[in-house]
Amino acid sequence: LVSLKRRVDAAKGKLKLCCIHPDLLVPFKLTGLDKVFEIHAEEQAALNKY
């Protein structure tokens, strides 16, 4: 995911994550990746941010 984020950023694109199971959010928060990735609970919320 981090590698993909770098490539998307280099191409001036946007990468958003959505619908992540709560158990999978724990490692994101522990590692600080929740600050690196834009994470939305719902797909529509992520799409509305474009």
Distance bins in CASP14 RR format, pairs under 12 A and 6 or more apart:
PFRMAT RR
TARGET T0000
AUTHOR 0000-0000-0000
RMODE 2
METHOD distances of the structure
MODEL  1
1 7 0 0 0 0 0 1 0 0 0 0 0
1 8 0 0 0 0 0 1 0 0 0 0 0
1 15 0 0 0 0 1 0 0 0 0 0 0
1 16 0 0 0 0 0 1 0 0 0 0 0
1 17 1 0 0 1 0 0 0 0 0 0 0
1 20 0 0 0 0 0 1 0 0 0 0 0
1 24 0 0 0 0 0 1 0 0 0 0 0
1 27 0 0 0 0 0 1 0 0 0 0 0
1 28 0 0 0 0 1 0 0 0 0 0 0
1 31 0 0 0 0 0 1 0 0 0 0 0
1 33 1 0 0 1 0 0 0 0 0 0 0
1 34 0 0 0 0 0 1 0 0 0 0 0
1 36 0 0 0 0 1 0 0 0 0 0 0
1 37 1 0 0 1 0 0 0 0 0 0 0
1 39 0 0 0 0 0 1 0 0 0 0 0
2 8 0 0 0 0 0 1 0 0 0 0 0
2 9 0 0 0 0 0 1 0 0 0 0 0
2 15 0 0 0 0 0 1 0 0 0 0 0
2 28 0 0 0 0 0 1 0 0 0 0 0
2 31 0 0 0 0 1 0 0 0 0 0 0
2 32 0 0 0 0 0 1 0 0 0 0 0
2 33 1 0 0 1 0 0 0 0 0 0 0
2 36 1 0 0 1 0 0 0 0 0 0 0
2 37 0 0 0 0 1 0 0 0 0 0 0
3 9 0 0 0 0 0 1 0 0 0 0 0
3 10 0 0 0 0 0 1 0 0 0 0 0
3 15 0 0 0 0 0 1 0 0 0 0 0
4 10 0 0 0 0 0 1 0 0 0 0 0
4 11 0 0 0 0 0 1 0 0 0 0 0
4 13 0 0 0 0 0 1 0 0 0 0 0
4 14 0 0 0 0 0 1 0 0 0 0 0
4 15 1 0 0 1 0 0 0 0 0 0 0
4 16 0 0 0 0 0 1 0 0 0 0 0
4 17 0 0 0 0 0 1 0 0 0 0 0
4 36 0 0 0 0 0 1 0 0 0 0 0
4 37 0 0 0 0 0 1 0 0 0 0 0
5 11 0 0 0 0 0 1 0 0 0 0 0
5 13 0 0 0 0 1 0 0 0 0 0 0
5 14 0 0 0 0 0 1 0 0 0 0 0
5 15 1 0 1 0 0 0 0 0 0 0 0
5 16 0 0 0 0 0 1 0 0 0 0 0
5 17 0 0 0 0 1 0 0 0 0 0 0
5 33 0 0 0 0 1 0 0 0 0 0 0
5 35 0 0 0 0 0 1 0 0 0 0 0
5 36 1 0 0 1 0 0 0 0 0 0 0
5 37 1 0 0 1 0 0 0 0 0 0 0
5 38 0 0 0 0 1 0 0 0 0 0 0
6 13 0 0 0 0 0 1 0 0 0 0 0
6 15 0 0 0 0 1 0 0 0 0 0 0
6 36 0 0 0 0 0 1 0 0 0 0 0
6 37 0 0 0 0 0 1 0 0 0 0 0
7 13 0 0 0 0 1 0 0 0 0 0 0
7 15 0 0 0 0 1 0 0 0 0 0 0
8 14 1 0 0 1 0 0 0 0 0 0 0
8 15 1 0 1 0 0 0 0 0 0 0 0
8 16 0 0 0 0 1 0 0 0 0 0 0
8 17 0 0 0 0 0 1 0 0 0 0 0
8 36 0 0 0 0 0 1 0 0 0 0 0
8 37 0 0 0 0 0 1 0 0 0 0 0
8 38 0 0 0 0 0 1 0 0 0 0 0
9 15 1 0 0 1 0 0 0 0 0 0 0
9 36 0 0 0 0 0 1 0 0 0 0 0
9 37 0 0 0 0 0 1 0 0 0 0 0
9 38 0 0 0 0 0 1 0 0 0 0 0
13 38 0 0 0 0 0 1 0 0 0 0 0
13 50 0 0 0 0 0 1 0 0 0 0 0
14 37 0 0 0 0 0 1 0 0 0 0 0
14 38 1 0 0 1 0 0 0 0 0 0 0
14 40 0 0 0 0 0 1 0 0 0 0 0
14 46 0 0 0 0 1 0 0 0 0 0 0
14 47 0 0 0 0 0 1 0 0 0 0 0
14 49 0 0 0 0 1 0 0 0 0 0 0
14 50 1 0 0 1 0 0 0 0 0 0 0
15 36 0 0 0 0 1 0 0 0 0 0 0
15 37 1 0 0 1 0 0 0 0 0 0 0
15 38 1 0 0 1 0 0 0 0 0 0 0
15 39 0 0 0 0 0 1 0 0 0 0 0
15 40 0 0 0 0 0 1 0 0 0 0 0
15 46 0 0 0 0 1 0 0 0 0 0 0
15 49 0 0 0 0 0 1 0 0 0 0 0
15 50 0 0 0 0 0 1 0 0 0 0 0
16 36 0 0 0 0 0 1 0 0 0 0 0
16 37 1 0 0 1 0 0 0 0 0 0 0
16 38 1 0 1 0 0 0 0 0 0 0 0
16 39 1 0 0 1 0 0 0 0 0 0 0
16 40 1 0 0 1 0 0 0 0 0 0 0
16 41 0 0 0 0 0 1 0 0 0 0 0
16 42 0 0 0 0 0 1 0 0 0 0 0
16 43 0 0 0 0 1 0 0 0 0 0 0
16 44 0 0 0 0 0 1 0 0 0 0 0
16 45 0 0 0 0 1 0 0 0 0 0 0
16 46 1 0 1 0 0 0 0 0 0 0 0
16 47 0 0 0 0 1 0 0 0 0 0 0
16 48 0 0 0 0 0 1 0 0 0 0 0
16 49 1 0 0 1 0 0 0 0 0 0 0
16 50 0 0 0 0 1 0 0 0 0 0 0
17 24 0 0 0 0 1 0 0 0 0 0 0
17 25 0 0 0 0 1 0 0 0 0 0 0
17 28 0 0 0 0 1 0 0 0 0 0 0
17 33 0 0 0 0 1 0 0 0 0 0 0
17 34 0 0 0 0 1 0 0 0 0 0 0
17 36 0 0 0 0 0 1 0 0 0 0 0
17 37 1 0 1 0 0 0 0 0 0 0 0
17 38 1 0 0 1 0 0 0 0 0 0 0
17 39 1 0 1 0 0 0 0 0 0 0 0
17 40 1 0 0 1 0 0 0 0 0 0 0
17 41 0 0 0 0 0 1 0 0 0 0 0
17 42 0 0 0 0 0 1 0 0 0 0 0
17 43 0 0 0 0 0 1 0 0 0 0 0
17 45 0 0 0 0 0 1 0 0 0 0 0
17 46 1 0 0 1 0 0 0 0 0 0 0
17 49 0 0 0 0 0 1 0 0 0 0 0
18 25 0 0 0 0 0 1 0 0 0 0 0
18 37 0 0 0 0 0 1 0 0 0 0 0
18 38 0 0 0 0 1 0 0 0 0 0 0
18 39 1 0 0 1 0 0 0 0 0 0 0
18 40 1 0 1 0 0 0 0 0 0 0 0
18 41 1 0 0 1 0 0 0 0 0 0 0
18 42 1 0 0 1 0 0 0 0 0 0 0
18 43 1 0 1 0 0 0 0 0 0 0 0
18 44 0 0 0 0 1 0 0 0 0 0 0
18 45 1 0 0 1 0 0 0 0 0 0 0
18 46 1 0 1 0 0 0 0 0 0 0 0
18 47 0 0 0 0 1 0 0 0 0 0 0
18 48 0 0 0 0 0 1 0 0 0 0 0
18 49 0 0 0 0 0 1 0 0 0 0 0
19 25 0 0 0 0 0 1 0 0 0 0 0
19 39 0 0 0 0 1 0 0 0 0 0 0
19 40 0 0 0 0 1 0 0 0 0 0 0
19 41 1 0 0 1 0 0 0 0 0 0 0
19 42 1 0 0 1 0 0 0 0 0 0 0
19 43 1 0 0 1 0 0 0 0 0 0 0
19 44 0 0 0 0 0 1 0 0 0 0 0
19 45 0 0 0 0 1 0 0 0 0 0 0
19 46 0 0 0 0 1 0 0 0 0 0 0
19 47 0 0 0 0 0 1 0 0 0 0 0
20 26 0 0 0 0 0 1 0 0 0 0 0
20 27 0 0 0 0 0 1 0 0 0 0 0
20 28 1 0 0 1 0 0 0 0 0 0 0
20 29 0 0 0 0 0 1 0 0 0 0 0
20 33 0 0 0 0 0 1 0 0 0 0 0
20 34 0 0 0 0 1 0 0 0 0 0 0
20 37 0 0 0 0 1 0 0 0 0 0 0
20 38 0 0 0 0 0 1 0 0 0 0 0
20 39 1 0 0 1 0 0 0 0 0 0 0
20 40 0 0 0 0 1 0 0 0 0 0 0
20 41 0 0 0 0 1 0 0 0 0 0 0
20 42 0 0 0 0 0 1 0 0 0 0 0
20 43 0 0 0 0 0 1 0 0 0 0 0
20 46 0 0 0 0 0 1 0 0 0 0 0
21 27 0 0 0 0 0 1 0 0 0 0 0
21 28 0 0 0 0 0 1 0 0 0 0 0
21 39 0 0 0 0 0 1 0 0 0 0 0
21 41 0 0 0 0 0 1 0 0 0 0 0
22 28 0 0 0 0 0 1 0 0 0 0 0
22 29 0 0 0 0 0 1 0 0 0 0 0
22 39 0 0 0 0 0 1 0 0 0 0 0
22 41 0 0 0 0 1 0 0 0 0 0 0
23 29 0 0 0 0 0 1 0 0 0 0 0
24 30 0 0 0 0 0 1 0 0 0 0 0
24 31 0 0 0 0 0 1 0 0 0 0 0
24 33 0 0 0 0 0 1 0 0 0 0 0
24 34 0 0 0 0 0 1 0 0 0 0 0
24 37 0 0 0 0 0 1 0 0 0 0 0
24 39 0 0 0 0 0 1 0 0 0 0 0
25 31 0 0 0 0 0 1 0 0 0 0 0
25 32 0 0 0 0 0 1 0 0 0 0 0
25 33 0 0 0 0 1 0 0 0 0 0 0
25 34 1 0 0 1 0 0 0 0 0 0 0
25 37 0 0 0 0 0 1 0 0 0 0 0
25 39 1 0 0 1 0 0 0 0 0 0 0
25 40 0 0 0 0 0 1 0 0 0 0 0
25 41 0 0 0 0 1 0 0 0 0 0 0
26 32 0 0 0 0 0 1 0 0 0 0 0
26 33 0 0 0 0 0 1 0 0 0 0 0
26 34 0 0 0 0 1 0 0 0 0 0 0
27 33 1 0 0 1 0 0 0 0 0 0 0
27 34 0 0 0 0 1 0 0 0 0 0 0
27 37 0 0 0 0 0 1 0 0 0 0 0
28 34 1 0 1 0 0 0 0 0 0 0 0
28 35 0 0 0 0 1 0 0 0 0 0 0
28 36 0 0 0 0 1 0 0 0 0 0 0
28 37 1 0 0 1 0 0 0 0 0 0 0
28 38 0 0 0 0 0 1 0 0 0 0 0
28 39 1 0 0 1 0 0 0 0 0 0 0
29 35 0 0 0 0 1 0 0 0 0 0 0
29 36 0 0 0 0 0 1 0 0 0 0 0
29 37 0 0 0 0 0 1 0 0 0 0 0
29 39 0 0 0 0 1 0 0 0 0 0 0
31 37 0 0 0 0 0 1 0 0 0 0 0
32 39 0 0 0 0 0 1 0 0 0 0 0
33 39 0 0 0 0 1 0 0 0 0 0 0
34 40 0 0 0 0 0 1 0 0 0 0 0
37 46 0 0 0 0 0 1 0 0 0 0 0
38 45 0 0 0 0 0 1 0 0 0 0 0
38 46 1 0 0 1 0 0 0 0 0 0 0
38 47 0 0 0 0 0 1 0 0 0 0 0
38 48 0 0 0 0 0 1 0 0 0 0 0
38 49 1 0 0 1 0 0 0 0 0 0 0
38 50 0 0 0 0 0 1 0 0 0 0 0
39 45 0 0 0 0 1 0 0 0 0 0 0
39 46 0 0 0 0 1 0 0 0 0 0 0
39 49 0 0 0 0 0 1 0 0 0 0 0
40 46 1 0 1 0 0 0 0 0 0 0 0
40 47 0 0 0 0 1 0 0 0 0 0 0
40 48 0 0 0 0 1 0 0 0 0 0 0
40 49 1 0 0 1 0 0 0 0 0 0 0
40 50 0 0 0 0 0 1 0 0 0 0 0
42 48 0 0 0 0 1 0 0 0 0 0 0
42 49 0 0 0 0 0 1 0 0 0 0 0
43 49 0 0 0 0 0 1 0 0 0 0 0
43 50 0 0 0 0 0 1 0 0 0 0 0
44 50 0 0 0 0 0 1 0 0 0 0 0
END
